[in-house]
Amino acid sequence: MWPRPGLLASNASIAFGFMPDDKLPQQGGIYLVKRLSIEEVFAWTQSFVAREWRLLIPVVLAFLVFPPLMMDLLVPQQVTAGFASAVQTQNPQAFAAAMRILLPIMALVLLIATYGGLTISAIALVPGISVREALTLALRRLPIMVGAVLMVAAAQLVLATILTVIFAAMHQVGAGAQSMLVGIVMAVSLFATIRLITLAPMIVTRRVSVTSAIRESWHISQGAFWRIMAAVMIYAIGAMVVMIALDYAVGILLTLSAQAVGAAELGRALTALFQRSVGGALALGLHLLIAAIFRQLSDAPIRGI
């Protein structure tokens, strides 16, 4: 049912130009240009949400809204306050004490969100799939996704360690060197994130191992880095504006209304529910945006086309 293909061939056209990050060099000065229309990516995402929102809402609520909401409401406030204070004061003992409680909960919430993201990718990309089938498929592919994420994170940690050793050996341990080290690690992490952004769609539409998922995701984004990053940045900026505006307008209204009737705790719960619902909706949009990018750059089966 899920045949294992070789390296994926992406859609492309022939052109001349001087943008090596966006074009794959060929012989004779000809470049192979990836076809990735940002306008089509957003148009497909919008039309898919309008068409399949009934299937998507339960998945978003179950995996992207309720788990972090439960964390917000059930974790004692003194724990989160202690964590914030430890970060501000750079107290390693207090930080470790808070993380012993928060880390397992955060890992569980992240695992559930990853499962939800795989389910959304399956609904968007596998022809004729039901929500139940998407959940089953996502559960089977979840270990591959977790393994790929851990492998990438481990590679980034190794890189950061190597750079730290190099800087220390060069006796460049001042504030400027530390800032440079952080900048290099962040730049490499951003580059790897964009190049591997199609991991979830790749894993649910192909029978791949951990290493082949990383390799083929890297291959499929070759020549389209700047277009992918532009699409993600446009969405991220728009999502940030929407979240800030809604949080300011609706969040304050809910808090003040609850305080007016003497139910401050109810206001806190409603505000958290609203914030997590907006966050879940924006996460859904990002997952579908990535699916739209993947469908343009690969021969993946598309639902509803």
C-alpha positions as CSV (number, residue, x, y, z in Angstrom):
1,M,0.0,0.0,0.0
2,W,2.9,2.4,0.8
3,P,5.6,1.6,-1.8
4,R,9.1,2.8,-1.0
5,P,10.3,5.1,-3.9
6,G,13.8,6.3,-4.6
7,L,14.8,9.9,-4.3
8,L,11.9,12.1,-5.2
9,A,12.1,14.1,-8.5
10,S,10.7,17.6,-8.0
11,N,8.7,19.7,-10.5
12,A,11.1,22.1,-12.3
13,S,11.6,24.2,-15.3
14,I,14.7,25.4,-17.3
15,A,16.0,28.9,-17.0
16,F,19.1,31.0,-17.0
17,G,20.1,33.0,-13.9
18,F,22.4,33.6,-11.0
19,M,20.6,32.5,-7.8
20,P,22.3,29.3,-6.7
21,D,20.1,29.0,-3.6
22,D,17.0,28.9,-5.7
23,K,18.3,27.1,-8.8
24,L,20.0,23.8,-9.3
25,P,23.1,24.3,-11.5
26,Q,23.1,22.2,-14.7
27,Q,25.7,21.9,-17.4
28,G,26.1,24.8,-19.9
29,G,25.0,27.5,-17.5
30,I,21.4,26.3,-17.5
31,Y,19.6,26.2,-14.1
32,L,16.8,23.9,-13.0
33,V,14.3,26.1,-11.2
34,K,11.9,24.6,-8.6
35,R,8.3,25.5,-9.3
36,L,6.9,26.8,-6.0
37,S,4.2,29.3,-6.2
38,I,3.7,31.1,-2.8
39,E,0.3,32.4,-4.0
40,E,-0.8,28.8,-4.9
41,V,0.4,27.5,-1.5
42,F,-1.8,30.0,0.4
43,A,-4.7,29.6,-2.0
44,W,-4.7,25.8,-1.6
45,T,-4.4,26.0,2.2
46,Q,-7.4,28.4,2.4
47,S,-9.6,26.3,0.0
48,F,-8.7,23.1,1.9
49,V,-9.7,24.6,5.2
50,A,-13.0,25.9,3.7
51,R,-13.7,22.4,2.3
52,E,-12.6,20.1,5.1
53,W,-13.0,22.1,8.3
54,R,-15.5,19.6,9.7
55,L,-12.8,16.9,9.6
56,L,-10.1,19.1,10.9
57,I,-11.8,20.7,14.0
58,P,-11.9,17.5,16.1
59,V,-8.3,16.8,15.4
60,V,-7.2,20.3,16.2
61,L,-9.2,20.3,19.5
62,A,-8.0,16.8,20.6
63,F,-4.3,17.3,19.8
64,L,-3.4,21.0,19.5
65,V,-5.8,22.7,21.9
66,F,-6.8,20.6,24.9
67,P,-3.4,19.1,25.8
68,P,-1.6,22.4,26.2
69,L,-4.7,23.8,27.8
70,M,-4.7,21.1,30.4
71,M,-1.0,21.9,31.0
72,D,-1.9,25.6,31.6
73,L,-4.7,24.8,34.0
74,L,-3.2,21.8,35.9
75,V,0.4,22.8,36.4
76,P,0.6,24.8,39.7
77,Q,1.2,28.5,39.3
78,Q,4.1,28.4,41.7
79,V,5.9,26.0,39.4
80,T,5.6,28.2,36.3
81,A,6.4,31.3,38.4
82,G,9.5,29.5,39.7
83,F,10.6,28.6,36.2
84,A,10.2,32.2,35.0
85,S,12.1,33.5,38.0
86,A,14.9,31.0,37.5
87,V,15.3,32.1,33.9
88,Q,15.4,35.7,34.9
89,T,17.8,35.3,37.7
90,Q,19.8,32.6,35.9
91,N,19.5,30.3,39.0
92,P,20.6,26.8,37.8
93,Q,19.2,25.0,40.9
94,A,15.8,26.6,40.7
95,F,15.7,26.0,36.9
96,A,16.5,22.3,37.4
97,A,13.9,22.0,40.1
98,A,11.2,23.5,37.8
99,M,12.3,21.5,34.8
100,R,12.0,18.2,36.7
101,I,8.2,18.9,36.8
102,L,7.7,20.8,33.5
103,L,9.9,18.7,31.2
104,P,7.9,15.5,31.2
105,I,4.6,17.4,30.8
106,M,6.0,19.5,28.0
107,A,7.5,16.4,26.3
108,L,4.1,14.7,26.4
109,V,2.3,17.7,25.0
110,L,4.8,18.0,22.2
111,L,4.4,14.3,21.4
112,I,0.7,14.7,21.2
113,A,1.0,17.8,19.0
114,T,3.4,15.9,16.7
115,Y,0.8,13.1,16.4
116,G,-1.8,15.6,15.6
117,G,0.4,17.2,13.0
118,L,1.0,13.9,11.3
119,T,-2.8,13.3,11.3
120,I,-3.5,16.6,9.7
121,S,-0.8,15.9,7.0
122,A,-2.4,12.6,6.3
123,I,-5.9,14.1,5.9
124,A,-4.5,16.7,3.6
125,L,-2.4,14.5,1.4
126,V,-3.7,10.9,1.3
127,P,-6.6,10.5,-1.2
128,G,-9.9,9.5,0.3
129,I,-8.7,8.9,3.8
130,S,-11.0,9.2,6.8
131,V,-10.1,10.7,10.1
132,R,-10.0,7.2,11.7
133,E,-7.6,6.0,9.0
134,A,-5.5,9.1,9.3
135,L,-5.2,8.6,13.1
136,T,-4.1,5.0,12.5
137,L,-1.6,6.0,9.8
138,A,-0.2,8.8,12.0
139,L,0.2,6.4,14.9
140,R,2.2,3.9,12.8
141,R,4.5,6.7,11.5
142,L,4.9,8.5,14.8
143,P,8.1,6.6,15.8
144,I,9.7,7.6,12.5
145,M,8.8,11.2,13.0
146,V,10.1,11.2,16.6
147,G,13.3,9.5,15.5
148,A,13.9,12.0,12.7
149,V,13.3,15.0,15.0
150,L,15.7,13.5,17.7
151,M,18.4,12.8,15.1
152,V,18.2,16.4,13.8
153,A,18.3,17.8,17.3
154,A,21.2,15.6,18.2
155,A,23.1,16.8,15.1
156,Q,22.5,20.4,16.1
157,L,23.6,19.7,19.6
158,V,26.8,18.1,18.3
159,L,27.4,21.2,16.1
160,A,26.9,23.5,19.0
161,T,29.3,21.5,21.1
162,I,32.0,21.5,18.4
163,L,31.7,25.2,17.9
164,T,31.9,25.8,21.7
165,V,35.1,23.7,21.9
166,I,36.6,25.6,18.9
167,F,35.8,29.0,20.4
168,A,37.2,27.9,23.8
169,A,40.4,26.7,22.1
170,M,40.8,30.0,20.4
171,H,40.3,31.7,23.8
172,Q,37.4,33.7,22.4
173,V,35.0,33.3,25.3
174,G,33.9,36.9,25.7
175,A,30.4,38.3,25.2
176,G,31.0,39.0,21.5
177,A,32.2,35.4,20.9
178,Q,29.2,34.0,22.8
179,S,26.8,36.1,20.7
180,M,28.6,34.9,17.5
181,L,28.3,31.3,18.7
182,V,24.6,31.7,19.4
183,G,24.1,33.4,16.0
184,I,25.8,30.6,14.1
185,V,23.8,27.9,15.9
186,M,20.5,29.7,15.3
187,A,21.3,30.3,11.6
188,V,22.2,26.7,11.1
189,S,19.0,25.6,12.9
190,L,16.9,27.9,10.8
191,F,18.5,26.6,7.6
192,A,18.0,22.9,8.7
193,T,14.4,23.6,9.7
194,I,13.4,25.1,6.4
195,R,15.2,22.4,4.4
196,L,13.5,19.7,6.5
197,I,10.1,21.3,6.8
198,T,8.4,18.6,4.8
199,L,9.3,15.8,7.2
200,A,5.8,15.2,8.3
201,P,4.2,15.0,4.8
202,M,7.1,12.9,3.6
203,I,6.6,10.4,6.5
204,V,2.9,10.0,6.1
205,T,2.9,9.7,2.3
206,R,6.0,7.5,1.9
207,R,7.2,4.3,3.6
208,V,10.6,5.7,4.7
209,S,13.0,5.1,7.5
210,V,14.3,7.8,9.8
211,T,17.4,8.4,7.7
212,S,15.7,8.2,4.4
213,A,13.0,10.6,5.6
214,I,15.6,13.2,6.5
215,R,17.5,12.6,3.2
216,E,14.5,12.8,0.9
217,S,13.0,15.8,2.8
218,W,16.4,17.5,2.3
219,H,16.4,16.6,-1.3
220,I,12.9,17.7,-2.1
221,S,13.5,21.2,-0.8
222,Q,16.7,21.7,-2.7
223,G,16.5,24.7,-4.9
224,A,13.5,26.2,-3.1
225,F,14.9,27.3,0.2
226,W,14.2,31.0,-0.2
227,R,10.6,30.5,-1.5
228,I,9.8,28.1,1.4
229,M,11.3,30.5,3.9
230,A,9.3,33.4,2.4
231,A,6.0,31.5,2.6
232,V,6.7,30.4,6.2
233,M,7.8,34.0,7.2
234,I,4.7,35.5,5.6
235,Y,2.5,33.1,7.5
236,A,4.4,33.5,10.8
237,I,4.2,37.3,10.7
238,G,0.5,37.2,9.8
239,A,-0.2,34.7,12.6
240,M,1.7,36.8,15.1
241,V,-0.3,39.9,14.3
242,V,-3.6,37.9,14.5
243,M,-2.7,36.3,17.8
244,I,-1.6,39.6,19.4
245,A,-4.7,41.4,18.2
246,L,-7.1,38.7,19.3
247,D,-5.4,38.3,22.6
248,Y,-5.5,42.0,23.3
249,A,-9.2,42.4,22.2
250,V,-10.9,39.2,23.3
251,G,-8.6,38.1,26.1
252,I,-8.9,41.4,28.0
253,L,-12.7,41.4,27.5
254,L,-13.0,37.9,28.9
255,T,-10.8,38.8,31.9
256,L,-12.6,42.0,32.7
257,S,-16.1,40.4,32.3
258,A,-15.2,37.6,34.7
259,Q,-13.8,40.0,37.2
260,A,-17.0,42.1,37.0
261,V,-19.1,39.1,38.1
262,G,-16.6,38.0,40.7
263,A,-15.3,34.9,38.9
264,A,-11.6,35.6,38.3
265,E,-10.7,31.9,38.0
266,L,-13.4,31.5,35.3
267,G,-12.0,34.4,33.4
268,R,-8.5,32.8,33.6
269,A,-9.9,29.5,32.3
270,L,-11.8,31.1,29.4
271,T,-8.8,33.3,28.5
272,A,-6.6,30.2,28.4
273,L,-9.1,28.3,26.3
274,F,-9.4,31.1,23.8
275,Q,-5.6,31.6,23.5
276,R,-5.1,27.9,23.0
277,S,-7.9,27.7,20.5
278,V,-6.3,30.5,18.5
279,G,-2.9,28.9,18.8
280,G,-4.4,25.5,17.6
281,A,-6.0,27.2,14.6
282,L,-2.7,28.9,13.6
283,A,-0.9,25.6,14.1
284,L,-3.4,23.9,11.8
285,G,-2.7,26.6,9.2
286,L,1.0,26.0,9.4
287,H,0.6,22.2,9.0
288,L,-1.6,22.7,5.9
289,L,0.8,25.3,4.5
290,I,3.6,22.7,4.8
291,A,1.4,20.1,3.1
292,A,0.8,22.6,0.3
293,I,4.5,23.2,-0.1
294,F,5.1,19.4,-0.2
295,R,2.4,18.8,-2.8
296,Q,4.0,21.3,-5.2
297,L,7.6,20.0,-4.7
298,S,6.8,16.3,-5.0
299,D,4.5,13.7,-6.6
300,A,2.6,13.1,-3.4
301,P,-1.1,12.0,-3.8
302,I,-3.4,15.0,-3.2
303,R,-6.8,14.8,-1.6
304,G,-9.7,16.8,-3.0
305,I,-8.0,18.0,-6.2
